[in-house]
């Protein structure tokens, strides 16, 4: 299993509040919500295969 990376992220307070609201609605942590949004954006751009994104979601379930 690949090791996960830590990232420092600087975002505006307004964006943070919106991420918190969205994460709460979808029963996720803010960190999981950010990761979900990034995976979805990469998938839409054709930069992430279905197998890569499903491997990642399986890792989160463990």
N, C-alpha and C positions, 0 to 999 in steps of 0.2 A: 504494500500500500504506500502511495506517495505521501510524503510529509507535507503538511499544510503550511503555508507561509503567513506571516504576520505583516500587516501593512498599517502605517499611520495615515489617516485620512483627515484632511482639514476641509470642512464644509460649513456653509452658512447656518446660522441658527434656524432660519426658516426651512431650509432643506432638511435639517435634522428633525424638526418637529413633524414635517410631512412624512418622513421615513418612519418615525415612531408611530404615527397614526396608521399608516398603511400596514406596518408590521403587526400592530395590535389587531387590526381588522382581520388579518390573515393568520393570526395565532403563531407568529414567528418572532424571534428576537430581531433586533435591528440589524445585527451582524448577518444573520441568516437571510434577512430581507435584501440587504445590499448584495450578497452573493447571488441570490435568486435573480435579482434584476440584472446583474452583470452576465450571468449565464444566458438569460433570455435575450439580452441585447446581442451577445456573440452568436447565438443560434440564429437569430433573425438575419444577421449579416453573413451567415454561412461560414463563420470562423470556428464553430464548434460543432462536432458531429453529435448525433443523438447518442451514440455509444459513450462518448466522453462525458456528456452531461448526465447520463444515467449512472455511470460509474461514480460520479461525484455525489449524486443523490443517494446512492447506496452507502457510500462512506458516511454521510451525515446520519443515516438511519442506524448505524452501528453504535 
